[in-house]
Amino acid sequence: MQPNVATSILRVAKKEVTLFFASPIAYLFLATFAGVTLFVFFWGEAFFARNIADVRPLFEWMPILLIFLSATLTMRLWSEERRTGTLETVLTQPVPLWQFVLGKFLGCLVLLAIALAMTLPLPITVAIIADLDWGPVFAGYLATLLMGAAYLSMGLFVSARAQNQIVSLILATALCGTFYLVGNSTITNFVGNQAGEWLRLFGTGSRFESIARGVIDIRDLTYYLSLILIFLVLNAYVLEKERWVYGGTRPHHRRWRSVTALIVINALVANLWLFPIGKLRADMTEGNLYSISDATRGYLAQLQEPLLIRGYFSGKTHPLLAPLVPQLRDLIEEYQVAGGDKVRVEIIDPLQIPELEKEANQEYGIQPVPFQVADRHQSAIVSSYFNVLVQYGNQHQVLGFEDLIEVKAKGEGDLNVELRNPEHDLTRAIKKVLASYQSGGDLYANLGHDLTFTAYVSGDPMLPTELQKYKTELLDKVKAEQKKSAGHLQLRVIDPQADNGAVAAQIEQDYGFRPMATNLFSDQHFYFYMTLTSGDQVLQIPLDDLAISSFTRNFESGLKRFSEGYTKTVGLVTPAAGQPASPYMPDPGPHFDQLRSFLGAELNVVDENIDDGQVSGDVDILMVLAPKELNDNQLFAIDQYLMQGGTVILASSPYTASLANRSLAVTGNQSGLADWLAHNGIHIGDSMVLDPHNSAFPIPVSRNVGGYQIQDIRMLDYPYFIDVRGDQLSQQNLITSQLPQLTMAWASPITLDGDQGSRKVTPLITSSDGAWLSSDTDVMPKLNDQGSTSYQPEGDTKTRTLAVLSEGRFDSYFAGKPSPLLAAPADVDADATAEPDQADLQLGAVVERSPSSARLLVVASNDLWRDSVLQMTAGVDQSQYLNSLQLAANAIDWSLEDAGLLSIRSRGHFNRTLPPMATTTQSYWEYGNYGMAALALLLVAAGERLQRRRRMARYQAWLVG
């Protein structure tokens, strides 16, 4: 650009900015923009009630707000020139008119930039008080600036055509509103998905949302720049026509029309040309939440045959699902880009292709789901498809809408439907079909390494008769499996009592295998242990009974642990439900149905009964939740499962809470695990941890009014609900490193022995350094004279450990002791050497040492995953509810060494939460944002009231239920 041209444009822009601030226009514009923005941020979108550390509410209403503000700002720029007669002066200047147009446009853009700069204290303050992802913030400001520039160019064009300011204001508002509404769900819901998708391409609001989420796409940038260019060119053309002498057409006129038409046509063609190109984009979010992860690319790189991903989406569907279709389609197309010619993507409407609909119904079991669609005019049932098929060879997986979406309650009757974690769901389906196809039903096909089956079995003279027969059948079965394995399975049979017992001493030292006996008084000792080994990983095959079918089940379960692509099994050990402690206690005990449902989406979750002292051989992970008075058999089952190299997740505390008759009580709880945990170097203190950094909790509060006790529900600070975030969640382990926040309910402190042997112990969850302890079971909050709770620290205040992970070699609690499963004979004087019948044969095997693959995760809370506590600690958007459940899912994925899916699951599934409400306004003052603090103090009360009403409604609904 030549210096004189740039000088002319800047001179015009400077003149417009000066005129803006020389009149009340600029100040009114800035004040209105700031006031409306802050009102929407704190009140309209309930920033504090959302409890999410982002500034999305700042941009939520920006497309509508800028329509009116841009029209107001530009309404006088040309129409006022025309009214006062100064337009003739401009038209007669030797300077090209496009320089005047561009100068006025830049002047308006400067004012808009100043208005946006005034809102910067909001994201800065949020970043100070919480963990803010700056990527979407930057993208949101860019989207606002681009959309505002597009609206300003439209307003300038309309002002050049209008005769007065009022007409300009109305027409500019209508034009900008049309571009916004054309892609809005208000219009697109009336048409099918395909037509709605085309409409969204022309909508400023839909393009704005695409950028504001944190993805800068070249197609969206081109769209906004095209709008700006088109209307600025039309503005210059309209003004140029004012110079022309009417009554004839000259070459000069034709050149202007041709150049204007070419610019407009090229701008439109550029958008159409870029439409199918989805590679040119930048994901600004932390962790690249909207891009295919490296783990997914790794699975796609394993493809040897074409993979089909087909989306079944009806043209007419529920209005809440319709906006999700293009999002899901874009993600599926990312798979095609990443997989190249190995991935084929099809997006179809089955209702339009009867052949494919018939195939979907009959071959894949895909059926339309009836949705009720209602508006003020009619109510109807619409049967529509919202499914994704993943097919590889002859294997397939189908994802329905219940697998892909999550529904969050924003308020009374206001639901927010979002995609849950579509990349994780799609990649999990790809992993399953890939493994199933590669195996073809063959358990050995997906083994990463060869396996060795080792039978540490005594010679026949030392074995009871029944075990001699069982040994023969067992070895025949293993030899048959060895032939099927195509060299992947090796068989070793070792007699530990041979060679003067050298092997016996070695396996006792390595695995804790000691001689077995048929009963406590038997002098006949023998060995009968079985292991599967692959490299350093050792898995013991349990000996449940003498049925070869039981061995086959346990053997195949062991093979699946070493294989990929099979659904793993989680065994839940929970207290008996549905049995009230007394007729006067309606609470039947803890329930964990929400945890079962959450884990059941990907895993096989079963209730495990360990009363017989054994854990089923097909259980891959054992979760013991809120144990109560475990007996020796149950304790032995847990101990031996750990000794076999398994993973035990334990949620236990000396206290448990109950909520009945609108009252809160905490009672003592004897788990029966204290000595066992102490043996493993872990001690759970007989007290509860209270923390000044805590989550608000709906509490039934008693008040004395005129001598009468009245109970109501209030949102109060509750130190027993510890708000854990940041470095309090271990960043060294994937179980907790990706969690944004966690609420620990009625947790107890954990202390560790200094000597943990060769085990690696990691504190996963800790409190703040201001936490203190209390053994008082009266946990009902008491109100002070100001109507709030007042908890004062007692004793030492320091960081307390709330959850630990111990991994490595463990020594059995029952080492050197007789097995609890061994029962003394009814007649102790009977011949102890007599051969027992098969029905009476009891194998007293105590595995005294675990392999290095054993893992023990201890969470010092009985109530972390309890249904009632999950429901009460849930925020308006249920983010805390998901975080608690996600901790369990992460622990299981990590234990199963599925790091790929765990990394994908951790990407973007959670919202970053705000710290407790009590510290929010304090942080505003502390960091000097005094203007924002003053406004926050005025609006926080309204936000708290809204939050209290919503949570109170949820809490009262829970009490009624």
N, C-alpha and C positions, 0 to 999 in steps of 0.2 A: 504494500500500500504506500503510495507516495506521501511525503511529509505533509504537503498542503491538504491532501485528502484527509489524512488522519487528523490534522489540526482542525479542519472544518467540522468533522464529525464530533470530536471531543469538545469543540466550542459549543456546539448545539447541545450536547449532553450536559455540559457544565451549566449552561443557561437554564435548562429544564430542572436540574437539581436545585439550582439557586432559587428558581421560582417556586418549587415545591416547598422549600423551607422558609421562603419569604411569606408564605400564607399558611393557614392552619391545615392545609391538605396533608402535608407530610406528617405532621404531629398526630392528626386524627388517624391517618393510615397506620402509623406505627403503634399508636395506643390501642387501636381496635385489633390489630393483628396480635399484639402481645396479650391483650386481655382475653380475646376469644381462644387463643392457643392455650394459655394457661388454664382457663376454665375447662376446656375440653380435656386437657391433660390430667388435671386433678379430680375433676368432678364428673365430666361426661363419660370418660373411660375409666374412672375409679382407679387411679394409679396405685394407691396404697392397698385398696381391696384386691387388686389383681395379684399383688405380691410377686411381681415379675420384674427383674432388673433389666428393663429395656426402655426405650423411648418410643416405642411404636405408637402409643397414644398421641404423641406429638404430631405424627404424620397421618393419623387415622382419618381426620376430617379435613386435611389440607386440600384435597382436590375440590371440595365444595367451597371452602373458605376462600380459596384463591379466585374462584369464579367471580364472586361479588367484589372482592377487593381489587382485582385487576380491572374489572369493568368500571369501578369507581375511579380508579387512578387514571385510566386512559380516556374517560368520556369527554374531557375538555380539551385534549391536546390538539385536535384538528377542528372539532366543531366550534370551539371557542375562537380559534383563528378565523374561521369562516364568519362567525357572528360579528366579531369586532372589525372585520375587514382587513386584517393583517395577512390573510391567506394570499391576497393578490400580491403583496410585497414579496412573499416567499416564492410565488410562482414566477415572478419577474426577475428573480436573482439569477446571475450567470452560473451559480453552483448547481450541479445535478440534484434533482429532488431526492434521489435515493440516499444522499448524504444527510439530508434533513430527517428522512424517515429513520435511518439507522441511528442518528444522534438522539432523537426522541426516545427510541427504543432502549438505547443504552442508559439514558437518564432514568427511565422507569425501572430498568433492571438493577441499577445501583440502589434505588430505594428499596426494592425487594430484597437485595442482598443485605442491606442494613437491618431490615426487619428480621431476616433469618438469623443474623448475627446476634440479635438481642435474645434469642432463645438458647444460645450456646450454654449459659449457666445450667440449664436443665440436664443435658447429658453429662456435663462435667461433674455436677453434684451427684448424679446417679453413679457415675464411675468412682467417686470418692467413697460413697457409702456401700457400694456393692461391686460385684464383678460384671462389668459392662463389656459387651462385644461391640467394638467400635466400627466394625465393618458395615453392619446394617445402618448405623448412624450416619456414616459418610455417604452411603448409597441413598439414604433417605433425604439428606440435604441436597444431593445432586439431583434426585428425582423432583424435589420441590422446586429447585431453581429452573430445571428444564421445563416442567409443566407451567410454572409461573411465566417463563419467557414465552411459551406458546400462547398462553392466555393473553399476555400483553400484546403480542403481535396481532392476535384476533381483535383485541380492543382498539388498537391503532387503526386497523383496516376499517372497522365499523365507524370509528370516529371520523375518518376521512370521508365516509359516505353520508353521515348524518348531518342534519341541519342544526340540531341543538343538543345540549348535553343530556337531557332526559331521554330523548330518543336513542342517543348513543348508548346510554347506560342500559336501557331495556334490551336493545338489539344485541349488544355485546354479551350481556348475561344470557340471553337466549342462545346465541351461537356457542359460547363456551359450555353452557349447560347441555346442549345437544351433543357435543363431542364427548362430554362426560357420560351422559346417559346411554349413548349408543352401545357402550361396552359394559354397562352396569347390569347386575343381575335382575334389576327391575324389568329390563327389556329382554335380556337373553333367556330368562325363565319361560318366556312365552314361545320360544322357538326351540328346535332340536339342538343337540350338541354341536353338529357341524355348522349350522347357521350361527349359533351362539358363539362359536369359536371365531368365525369370520367377523362378527360384530365386535368381539373383544379386541381384535386387531386394530380397530379404528377408534377405540375408546381411550381417552386420556387417563381415566381412572384405573382401568385394568393394566395399562402400561406402567402407570405410577406404582401400583402394587407390586408388579414384577421387579422393578428396580429397588423399591423400598425394602423388600425382604432381604436384600444384600447381594443380589446378582445383577451385574452390569452387563447387559446383552447389547451387542452391536445393533441388533434389530430395533430395540427400544430407543437407543440413542438416535438412530437414523430416523425413526418415526417423529420424535420431537424436533430434531433439527429440520426435518422436511416441513413440518407444520410452520415452524418459525420462518423458514425461507419462503414458503408459498405465500403466507399472508403479508410478509414484508414486501415481497415482489408485487403482490396485488395492491398493496397500499401505494407503492411508488407508481404503479400503472394508473390507479384511479386519480392520483394527483397530476400525473402527466397529461391525462385526458383533459384536465382543466385548462391546459395551455393551448389545446388544439382549437382550430377554427372549425366550427361545425358546418356541414354542408358539402364536405368533400373528403376523399381519402387520399392521403399522400404516402409516398414510400416510407417516410419517417414513421407514420402511423402503423403501417404494415410491419415494419421492423419491430416496433414495440410489442405489437400483438403476438408476432411470431416468437420473439424472445421470451415473453411472459408465458406463452403456452408451452414452449419447450421446457422452461424451468419447472413449471407445474407438472408436466407429464413425466419428466425425468425424475422428479422427486417421488412421484407415485410409483414409477417403474422400479426405482431403487428399493422401495419397501417390498414390492412383490418379489423382486429378485432375491432379496435377503431372507424372505420368509422361510424357505426350507433349510436354511443354514443355521445350525444350532451350536456350532463349535466355537464361534467367536464371542466368547463371553468371559467375564472375570467373576469368580465367586469370592466376595469380600468377607464372608463370614469366617469367624474363627473355627478352624478345623474343616473348612470347605464343606459345609453342611449340605449344599445343593449340588455337589459334584460326586461322581463315582469315586469310591475310596480305592486305595491300593489293594485292600483285601478282596474287594469285588473283582478287580482286574486280575488278581491272582487266580480266582476261580474260573474266570472266563478264559484265561490262558490255558487251562487244562482241557478245554473242549477239543475233541477230535472229530466230532460230527456236528452238523448244523443244529443249533438250539433255536426253538421257536418260542417266542413270547407273544402271545395274542391277547389283546385286550377286548373284552366284550362289554361295550358300553351302549346302552340304549339312547336313542335320540331324545326321548322324553323320559326324564327321571325326576327324582325328588330334587327340589330347588337347592337343598343343602348339599347334595352330592354333585350337582352339575358343575360348580366351579372347580371341583377336585379332578375332573376328567382331564383337562389340559395339563394340569400339574403332573398327574400320573403318566400321561402320554409323553410329556417331555422327558421324564425320568426313564421310561422304557426306551425311548430313542437314544438316550445316553448309553444304554447297554449296547445298542446296535453300533454306536460309534466306537465304544471301547472294544467290542468283540469282533469288529470287522465283518468279514464274510462268513464267520462262524455263528453269527446271531442274526436271526430273521425276525422282524417285528411286523405285526399286523394289528391294526386297530379297526374293528368292525362293529356294526350295529346288527346284531343277530335278527332283529325284527325285519330288516331289509333284505336279508339273505336266508331264505328258508332252509337251504341245504346245510349251511353252517350252523343254524339254530338246531336243526335235527341232530347233527353230529354232536353239538355241545350237550344237548339233553341226554342222548343215548350213550355216548362214549365217555364223556367226562363228568356226567352228573351235574351239569350246570343248569340251574333252573332260574327263571325270573323271580324276583322278589316283589311282592305287592307292597306298595307304599301308598299311604293316604296323603293326598295332596288337597289342601283346602285353602281357599281365600275368601274374601268377603262376598264373592258372587256364587261360588259353587264348591262342592266337595266331591272328590272322585278318588277311585283306587287306580293307581298306575302300576302295572307290572313291568319292571325294568331290570336290565342286566347291569351289574357292576362287578365284573369278575376279571381275573387275569389267569391265563393258562400258561404254564411253563412246561414244555415238552422237549425231551431229549431221547431220541430213539423210541423205544417202546415204553418209556417211563414218563409220567406226567404228575404235576402238582397243580391244584386249583386254589387260588386265593379269592375269597369272597369279600364283600364289603365289610363284614364283621372282622376279617383279618387285617384290613387295610386302614380302617379309620378309627378315630376315637372321638367321643362326644364329651364336651365339657359344658357345664352349666355356668353361664355368665350372669344369670339373674333369674327372676321368676319368669318362667316361660320363654327364656332366651337361651338358646343352645348354640354352641359353637362347634361345628363339625370340621375336623382337620384330618389330614393323612397322619397316621400314627408314626411310623418309621418305615416308609415304603422300600427304601433300599435294603434294609435289614430283612424285611419279609421276602422280597424278591430274591435276594442272594441266598437266603436260607432255603427257598424252594429250589433254586438252581443247584445248590450243594446236594440236596436230597436226591434230585433226579440224576445228577451226575454220578453220585456214588452208587445209586441203585442200578443204573445202566451198566456201569463198569463191573459191578459185582454179578449182575444177572442172577441174583439170588444166591450167589456163592459167597459165603462168609469170609473166605480167604482172599478174595480178589482185592479187597480194600485194605489189606494189611500193609502198613508202612514198612515193616521188617518181618523177617521170619520168626516164628514162635517155637519155643521148646516146652513140651509138656514133660514135667519131671514127676515121677511117682516115688516118693520116699516111703516105701512099703517093706515091712519086715518079711522074712521068709515064711513060707506056709507053716512050718512047725510052730512058729510063734503066734500065728493068727488064730482067732476063733474060727470054728468051722464055717459059720455064715460069712465071715469076711474073706475066707479062702475062695468061696464060690463067687463072691462079689468082685474080688480081685481079678479073677479070670474073665468075667463078663466085662469088667471095666477096661482091661487091657485090650480085649478084642474090639471093643467100641473105639478106643483111641487108635488102634491100628487101622481100622476101617476109615477113620477120619484122616489118618496120615496119607492113605492112598488118594483120598479125594482132594487133598491140599495141594497136589502138584508140587511137592517139595517145600511148601511153606511151613510145614509142621514136622518137628522132630520129636521122637519119643525117647525118654531115658527112664529106666527103672533102677532105683538104687536101694539097697538094703542098708539102712543106717546102722544096724547091729553087726554088720560084717566088719572085717579089718579092725577088730578090737574096739569098735565104737568110735573110730576117728570121724566118720561122717556124722554120727549122732552128735558129737561135740560141736562139729562145725555148723550144722543146721540149727542147733540150739543157740549158738552165738549169733548167727546171721539172721535167723527168722524166729527164734524162740520156740522151735518145735521140740516138745518134750514127749517122753513115752506116754502112750494112752493106756487106759485100763477100762474094763467093762463095768466096774463099780468100785466103790470106795475100799472094799475089803479084798479085792481081787489081787492075787500075786502075779497074774499073767499080764505082762507089759509088752507093748508092741508099738510099731509106728505105722501110720496110714495117713500120709499127707500128700497133697497134690498141688503143684504150682504151674502157672504159665508164665514164662519169662520172655522178654524181648529187650535186649540190651540191658540197661540198668533197671528197667521196670519189672517188678515181680508182683504177681497176683495169685493169691491162694484160692483154689477151687474148694468151696466148703463141702463138707460131707454131711448132708442133711439126714439121709437115711440110706437104706441099702437097696433102694429101687433104682434101676439103671436109667429110668426116665428122669429121675431127679438129677442124676449126674449129667445127663444129656442137656437138660435145661441150664444147669449151672455152667457147664462147659461152653455152651453156645453164648451164654451171657458174658462169659469171660472173653470169648473171641470178639464179641461186639464192642467191648471196652477198648480193644486194640484196633478196632476198625473205625472208619469214618462213614458217615451217611446214615447211621441207624439212630432212631429215636431213643434217647437215654431215659432211664427210669429214676425218678426221685421217690424215695420212701419217706413218708411223713409219720413221725411218732408224736402223737398229740394226746392230751388227756381225754378221757372218755367224755363225749358230749351228750347233752340231753339228759343228764342225771343231776338234778338240783341237790345241793348239799343238804337242804332241809326244805320242808314244805313252805317255809316263810321266805325263802330266797328264790325269786323267780329267775335269776340269772343262771342258766344251766352250765355255765363255764365258758372257757375261751373257745372261740370258733376261728378258723383260718380259711374260710371259703374263698375270700378274695385272693389270698395267696395261691390257693389251688387253681383258681381260674386263670390268674396271671401266668403262672408257670405252665399250666396245661396247654397254653397256646402253642408251645414248642416242645414240651416234654411230656412224658408219660408219668403222671403223678398218682401214686397209690398210697393208701393207708397201710402202714406196716405194723403188724402185731409182733412184738418181741417178747411176749410172755413166755414163750418156749425157750428163750435164751439164744435164739438164732435170728439172723437177718437173712431174708430171702436172697438167693444167689443172683437174681436178676436186678437187684437194686444197685444203681451206679453211684448214687449220692444218698446219704442218710441225713435227714433233718429231724432233730429232736427239739420240739417246741414246747415251752412251758412245762417241763417235766415235773411230776409231783410224786414224791415218795416211791421212787423206783426200787424194786426189789432186786435181789442178787441175780436172778435170771435175766432181768431186763438190763441191768448194769453189765452183766457178762456179755450180752449180745452186742451192746455198743462197744465195749472194750475189744472184743474179738474182731468186730468189723474193722475197727481202726488197725488192729494188729495185722489184718489181711491186706493192708495197704490201701484201704478205702478212705473216703473223705467224710468227716462228720461235721455238720453245722449244728451248733447248739445254741439255743436262745433260752437262757435261764437266769434267775435272780432269786434272792431270798424273799422278795416281795412280789405280790401280784395285786392288781387293782380290780375292783368290781364296782359296777354302776347299776344300782337298782333303787327303785322308789325315789328317783330324783335325788339321790345322794351318792357321794363318792367315798369309797373306803379302800384302804390298802391293808392287806392282811399278810401275815408271814406265810412263806411257802418253803417247805422242805423238799428239795428236789431229789435227794438221795445221791447226788453226784459230787458233793463237796469233797469227800475223801479221794474220789477218783480224780477230780481235777487237781487237787493238791498233789497227788502222786505224779501228775504230769506237769507240775511246776506252775499251775495257775490257781489263783485264789480269788473268789468273788466275795467282797466284803459284805458284812451284815449291816448294811446301811444303804441309803439312797443318795444320789448325787443331785445337788441343786446348783443351778448356774444362773448368773445374772443375765447371760445372753440366752434368752428363752423365747419360745413361740407362744403367741396368744392362744388361749384355750377357753372354750365355752364351759363355764362352771356354774352349777347350781349354787347360788349364794343366799344365805339366810340373813334376813334383816328384821330388826325389832321395830315394829311400827305400832305405837300406841299399846304396847304390851302384847301384841300378837306377832308370832313368827311367820314371816312371809318369805317364800322362796321364789326367786326369779333367776334368769340366765343372763350372764354378762360375759363379755370378752375381757379377760383379765390376764395380766402377765402371770405366768405360772412357771416358777423355776424348776419344777419337776419335769417339764418338757424342754429338754435341752436343745437349743438351736445350734446345729453343728454345720460348719461350712469352712471353705478355704483349707488352710493347713491343718485344721482339726481332722480332716479326712485325708488319710495317708495318700501322698502323691507318688509313692513308690510301688503301688500295686493297682492293677486295673480294676480291682473290685470296688475301690472307692475313689480313684483318681479322677474319674469323669463325672462323679455325682456333684451337682451344684450345691445341694443342701440336704440335710437329714434331721429329722426330729426324733430324739431318743426319749422314750416314755418310761418314767419311773425306773431309771437305770441305776445299777450299783457299780461301785468301783472295782476294778481288776488290778491286782498286784501280781508280780511275777517273781519267781525264784531267780536268784542270781545265776545259778548253774542250770542251764537248759541242755546240757550235754551237746550233742552234735546238731540239735534242732535249730532251725532259724525261726525266730519269733518276731513278728511285725505288729506293733500296735496300729490297728486300722482306724479306730475312732477314738478321739479324745475330747474332753471338755475344754472350756476356756481356762485361763489361769486364775480366774476368780471363783471357781467352783468350790463348794464346801459340802460337808456330809451331814446327814441327819438320819436318826433311827426312829423318829417319831412317826407313828402310823396314822396320825391325824393329819391328813393331807388336804382337807377341805380348806380353801382359802378364807381368811378372815378379813373383812373390810375395816379400814381405819376411818377416821372422821371425815377424810376427804373422799371417801367412796372408792378407794383403790386398795390394792393389796400392798402390804409392806413386809417384805422378807429381808431380814438382816443376816449377813453371813455369820456363821458360828464356827469357831475353831479355825483350823488352818484353811487357807484358800490357796489352791494350786491346781494345776492341770491333773485331771483324773483320766485314766484309761477306761474306755467303755467297751471296746471290742478288740480282740487279738486274733492273730493267725499264727499257728504253730505248725511247722512242716519239717518232716525228717523222720528219724527213727525214734519210736516210742517203746518203752518197756511196759509190759502188761501189768495192770493192777493186781491180777490174779497169779502173777509169776510166783512159783513156789507154793501155791495153794491148790487144794483139790478143786476141780471144776464144780460149780454149783449144779451142773446138770447130772452129776453122778449121784444117784440115790442109793442109800444103804439097803441091802436085802431085807426083806420083811423079817426073816429069821436069821439073825446074825450068827447063829450056830450052824447054819447050813454049810454044806461043802462049798467053799469059795471057788474051788477049781472046777466046779460043774459047768458044763457048756450051757450058756443061756440060749433060749429060743430067739429067733429073729425079732419077734415083737418085744422081747425084754432086753435086747442088746442095747446098751448105752455106751457111747464112745466119749470118754472123758478127756478130750483133747483141749489143752490150753496152749495157745500160741503165745509165747512169752515175749516176742520182740517183733516189731513191725519192720517192713522194708522202708526205704527212704521215700517212697511215694505216698506215705500216709500223711494226712492233713487234718488238723483240728481247728475249726473256727468257732470262737466263743463270743457271743454277744450277750452282755450282762443285762438283759431285759426280757422279762416274760411276755411283755405286751407290745413289742415293736411291730409284729405282724398280725396282731389280733384284729379281727374285723371291726369291733366297736371302736378301738383306738384309731385304726386307719380312717374310719369314717369321721371321727371327731377332729382329728388333726389335719384333715384335708382342707386346703384353701378353696377359694371360690372356683379356681380352675383345676383343682385336684393335683397340683404339682407335687406337694409334699406326699400325698398318697402314692403317687407313682414312684417317687424317690425311695420310699421305704421298700416297696416291692422290688424296685430295680436293684437294690442292694442284694437281695436274695438271688435274683436272676444273674447278676454279675458274679456272685460267689460260685454259683453252679457252673456257669460258662467257664470261668477261670479254672475251676477244679477239673473240668472235663478237657481242659487245654484247648478250648475252641477260641483262641485269641482273635481269629479273623472276624467271626460273627460278633464277638464281644466288642471289638473296636468299632464295628459298624453300628451296633446297638447303641453305643455310647455317643454317637454323633447326632446331636440335635434332637434327641428324644425328649430332652428335659428343658424346661425353662429355668433360666437363672433367677433365683429368688432374692427378694430384698431381705436385709437383716430385720430383726424384730422391730415392730412399730415404735417401741419406746425409744429407740436410738435414732430414729429417722430425722426428726426436726433438730435434735441435738447436733447431728452431723452438719446440718445446714449452717447452724450458727458457728460451729467449731471451725469450719473451713472458710468462713468469711463471706458466704453468699447471702448477705443480709437482706437484699431485696427479695430473693427467692424464699428465704426463711420467713420473712414477714407474710408473704403470700401463702406459704405452706401452712403457717399457723392459722391463717384465716380459713383455709380449705381443708386442713387435716381433720378438723372435727367433723365436717360433713363426710369425709371419706371414712372415718372411723364409724360413724353412725350407719353408713351404708354397709360397711363390712360387718358390723355387729348384727344388723337386721338379717343379712343373708345367712350368716353362720347360725344365728339363733333359729331361723326357719329350718335349716338343715338339721340342727341339733334337736329341735322339738319334734321334727318328723322322725328322727331316729328314736326318740323316747317313746313316741306313740307306737312305732313299729316293734 
